[in-house]
Amino acid sequence: MGIRFQGLKRYQRRMSQAPKKIEREQAAAVKEVGKQLHSSVRSKAPVDTGELRSKTILTPIRRRGKLKAIEVVGRAEHASILNYGSRYVRATWYFTRAVREIQEVARARFGKVFRVV
C-alpha cells in the first residue's frame, strides 16, 4: 500500500521559481510606491520659484542588505526648512503629509508581493 502524489513535480518547479518572482515583484512594488511618493511630494510642495519641485528627485533602486530601497530627496537648500519650519518660517509639512498619505498604499502594495507565488 503506497501513497501517490500528483502534481508534485509541478509544485516543486513552482516553488523553486518563487524567490525570483518575489524579487521581481518586490522591485516593481518599490518603484511603483516610490513614483507615487515622488509625485505626491512634488504636488504638495509650496511654489514660489518652482525650485523646490524641480529639485525633488527619485533615486534609483539600491540594495540595503536583503532589502531594496528607493529614496525621494528634496535637494533644494530650503526643503527641510519649509517642511519642518524654523523660527522665522512656518512649517508646511508638505513632505511629511505626502509620506503619511502613501503609507496605506505602500502597505497594500507590499502585501501583494507575497501573493504572487
Phi and psi in degrees as GROMACS dihedral restraints (atoms count N, CA, C in turn):
[ dihedral_restraints ]
;  ai    aj    ak    al  type     phi  dphi    fc
    3     4     5     6     1  -131.1    20    10
    4     5     6     7     1   169.5    20    10
    6     7     8     9     1  -107.7    20    10
    7     8     9    10     1   134.4    20    10
    9    10    11    12     1  -107.8    20    10
   10    11    12    13     1   133.6    20    10
   12    13    14    15     1  -111.3    20    10
   13    14    15    16     1   129.3    20    10
   15    16    17    18     1  -110.0    20    10
   16    17    18    19     1   137.4    20    10
   18    19    20    21     1    81.3    20    10
   19    20    21    22     1    11.4    20    10
   21    22    23    24     1   -65.7    20    10
   22    23    24    25     1   -41.5    20    10
   24    25    26    27     1   -61.9    20    10
   25    26    27    28     1   -44.8    20    10
   27    28    29    30     1   -62.5    20    10
   28    29    30    31     1   -41.5    20    10
   30    31    32    33     1   -63.2    20    10
   31    32    33    34     1   -43.6    20    10
   33    34    35    36     1   -62.5    20    10
   34    35    36    37     1   -42.6    20    10
   36    37    38    39     1   -62.4    20    10
   37    38    39    40     1   -44.7    20    10
   39    40    41    42     1   -62.6    20    10
   40    41    42    43     1   -42.5    20    10
   42    43    44    45     1   -70.6    20    10
   43    44    45    46     1   -30.9    20    10
   45    46    47    48     1   -71.2    20    10
   46    47    48    49     1   -25.3    20    10
   48    49    50    51     1   -87.6    20    10
   49    50    51    52     1   -10.7    20    10
   51    52    53    54     1   -56.7    20    10
   52    53    54    55     1   -47.8    20    10
   54    55    56    57     1   -58.7    20    10
   55    56    57    58     1   -38.3    20    10
   57    58    59    60     1   -66.1    20    10
   58    59    60    61     1   -43.1    20    10
   60    61    62    63     1   -63.5    20    10
   61    62    63    64     1   -43.1    20    10
   63    64    65    66     1   -63.9    20    10
   64    65    66    67     1   -42.2    20    10
   66    67    68    69     1   -62.8    20    10
   67    68    69    70     1   -43.9    20    10
   69    70    71    72     1   -63.1    20    10
   70    71    72    73     1   -44.2    20    10
   72    73    74    75     1   -67.6    20    10
   73    74    75    76     1   -36.2    20    10
   75    76    77    78     1   -63.8    20    10
   76    77    78    79     1   -46.0    20    10
   78    79    80    81     1   -61.1    20    10
   79    80    81    82     1   -41.8    20    10
   81    82    83    84     1   -64.4    20    10
   82    83    84    85     1   -40.0    20    10
   84    85    86    87     1   -66.2    20    10
   85    86    87    88     1   -42.0    20    10
   87    88    89    90     1   -61.8    20    10
   88    89    90    91     1   -45.7    20    10
   90    91    92    93     1   -61.7    20    10
   91    92    93    94     1   -46.3    20    10
   93    94    95    96     1   -61.5    20    10
   94    95    96    97     1   -49.2    20    10
   96    97    98    99     1   -66.5    20    10
   97    98    99   100     1   -39.1    20    10
   99   100   101   102     1   -60.9    20    10
  100   101   102   103     1   -43.9    20    10
  102   103   104   105     1   -64.4    20    10
  103   104   105   106     1   -39.8    20    10
  105   106   107   108     1   -65.3    20    10
  106   107   108   109     1   -42.1    20    10
  108   109   110   111     1   -64.5    20    10
  109   110   111   112     1   -44.8    20    10
  111   112   113   114     1   -57.5    20    10
  112   113   114   115     1   -46.5    20    10
  114   115   116   117     1   -62.7    20    10
  115   116   117   118     1   -42.6    20    10
  117   118   119   120     1   -66.1    20    10
  118   119   120   121     1   -43.3    20    10
  120   121   122   123     1   -61.9    20    10
  121   122   123   124     1   -46.6    20    10
  123   124   125   126     1   -62.3    20    10
  124   125   126   127     1   -39.5    20    10
  126   127   128   129     1   -71.3    20    10
  127   128   129   130     1   -28.1    20    10
  129   130   131   132     1   -89.3    20    10
  130   131   132   133     1   -12.9    20    10
  132   133   134   135     1   -64.3    20    10
  133   134   135   136     1   131.4    20    10
  135   136   137   138     1   -65.2    20    10
  136   137   138   139     1   141.6    20    10
  138   139   140   141     1  -112.6    20    10
  139   140   141   142     1   124.1    20    10
  141   142   143   144     1  -123.0    20    10
  142   143   144   145     1   -61.1    20    10
  144   145   146   147     1  -108.1    20    10
  145   146   147   148     1   -13.0    20    10
  147   148   149   150     1    90.8    20    10
  148   149   150   151     1    -3.0    20    10
  150   151   152   153     1   -64.3    20    10
  151   152   153   154     1   -40.5    20    10
  153   154   155   156     1   -61.5    20    10
  154   155   156   157     1   -45.0    20    10
  156   157   158   159     1   -66.6    20    10
  157   158   159   160     1   -43.3    20    10
  159   160   161   162     1   -71.5    20    10
  160   161   162   163     1   -24.1    20    10
  162   163   164   165     1   -99.4    20    10
  163   164   165   166     1    13.0    20    10
  165   166   167   168     1   -92.3    20    10
  166   167   168   169     1   117.4    20    10
  168   169   170   171     1  -119.7    20    10
  169   170   171   172     1   160.8    20    10
  171   172   173   174     1  -114.6    20    10
  172   173   174   175     1   121.1    20    10
  174   175   176   177     1   -82.2    20    10
  175   176   177   178     1   157.9    20    10
  177   178   179   180     1   -67.3    20    10
  178   179   180   181     1   163.2    20    10
  180   181   182   183     1   -65.4    20    10
  181   182   183   184     1   134.4    20    10
  183   184   185   186     1  -128.6    20    10
  184   185   186   187     1   150.3    20    10
  186   187   188   189     1   -87.0    20    10
  187   188   189   190     1   136.6    20    10
  189   190   191   192     1  -129.0    20    10
  190   191   192   193     1    88.6    20    10
  192   193   194   195     1    68.4    20    10
  193   194   195   196     1  -123.5    20    10
  195   196   197   198     1   -86.7    20    10
  196   197   198   199     1   -10.0    20    10
  198   199   200   201     1   -93.7    20    10
  199   200   201   202     1   158.9    20    10
  201   202   203   204     1  -112.7    20    10
  202   203   204   205     1   138.9    20    10
  204   205   206   207     1  -133.0    20    10
  205   206   207   208     1   148.9    20    10
  207   208   209   210     1  -137.5    20    10
  208   209   210   211     1   143.7    20    10
  210   211   212   213     1  -123.9    20    10
  211   212   213   214     1   144.5    20    10
  213   214   215   216     1  -108.1    20    10
  214   215   216   217     1   120.9    20    10
  216   217   218   219     1  -123.5    20    10
  217   218   219   220     1   132.9    20    10
  219   220   221   222     1   -92.2    20    10
  220   221   222   223     1   104.9    20    10
  222   223   224   225     1   -86.4    20    10
  223   224   225   226     1    -7.1    20    10
  225   226   227   228     1   -70.4    20    10
  226   227   228   229     1   143.6    20    10
  228   229   230   231     1   -60.6    20    10
  229   230   231   232     1   -31.6    20    10
  231   232   233   234     1   -95.2    20    10
  232   233   234   235     1     9.4    20    10
  234   235   236   237     1   -60.4    20    10
  235   236   237   238     1   -49.9    20    10
  237   238   239   240     1   -70.1    20    10
  238   239   240   241     1   -32.1    20    10
  240   241   242   243     1   -66.2    20    10
  241   242   243   244     1   -43.2    20    10
  243   244   245   246     1   -67.1    20    10
  244   245   246   247     1   -36.2    20    10
  246   247   248   249     1   -71.3    20    10
  247   248   249   250     1   -52.3    20    10
  249   250   251   252     1   -94.3    20    10
  250   251   252   253     1   -18.6    20    10
  252   253   254   255     1    85.0    20    10
  253   254   255   256     1   173.0    20    10
  255   256   257   258     1  -150.6    20    10
  256   257   258   259     1  -170.8    20    10
  258   259   260   261     1   -61.7    20    10
  259   260   261   262     1   -32.7    20    10
  261   262   263   264     1  -106.0    20    10
  262   263   264   265     1   -16.5    20    10
  264   265   266   267     1  -121.9    20    10
  265   266   267   268     1   129.4    20    10
  267   268   269   270     1   -75.5    20    10
  268   269   270   271     1   139.3    20    10
  270   271   272   273     1   -66.7    20    10
  271   272   273   274     1   138.7    20    10
  273   274   275   276     1  -103.3    20    10
  274   275   276   277     1   -20.5    20    10
  276   277   278   279     1    56.6    20    10
  277   278   279   280     1    27.6    20    10
  279   280   281   282     1   -62.1    20    10
  280   281   282   283     1   -43.2    20    10
  282   283   284   285     1   -70.3    20    10
  283   284   285   286     1   -46.0    20    10
  285   286   287   288     1   -61.0    20    10
  286   287   288   289     1   -42.9    20    10
  288   289   290   291     1   -62.9    20    10
  289   290   291   292     1   -40.6    20    10
  291   292   293   294     1   -63.0    20    10
  292   293   294   295     1   -42.5    20    10
  294   295   296   297     1   -63.9    20    10
  295   296   297   298     1   -44.1    20    10
  297   298   299   300     1   -63.2    20    10
  298   299   300   301     1   -39.5    20    10
  300   301   302   303     1   -66.7    20    10
  301   302   303   304     1   -34.4    20    10
  303   304   305   306     1   -83.9    20    10
  304   305   306   307     1   -13.3    20    10
  306   307   308   309     1   -58.7    20    10
  307   308   309   310     1   -44.1    20    10
  309   310   311   312     1   -66.2    20    10
  310   311   312   313     1   -40.2    20    10
  312   313   314   315     1   -61.0    20    10
  313   314   315   316     1   -43.7    20    10
  315   316   317   318     1   -64.3    20    10
  316   317   318   319     1   -44.0    20    10
  318   319   320   321     1   -59.9    20    10
  319   320   321   322     1   -44.7    20    10
  321   322   323   324     1   -65.3    20    10
  322   323   324   325     1   -42.3    20    10
  324   325   326   327     1   -67.5    20    10
  325   326   327   328     1   -42.2    20    10
  327   328   329   330     1   -74.4    20    10
  328   329   330   331     1   -22.9    20    10
  330   331   332   333     1   -65.8    20    10
  331   332   333   334     1   -30.6    20    10
  333   334   335   336     1   -72.7    20    10
  334   335   336   337     1   -21.1    20    10
  336   337   338   339     1   -58.1    20    10
  337   338   339   340     1   -41.1    20    10
  339   340   341   342     1   -87.6    20    10
  340   341   342   343     1    -6.5    20    10
  342   343   344   345     1   -85.7    20    10
  343   344   345   346     1    -4.8    20    10
  345   346   347   348     1   -67.1    20    10
  346   347   348   349     1   -37.2    20    10
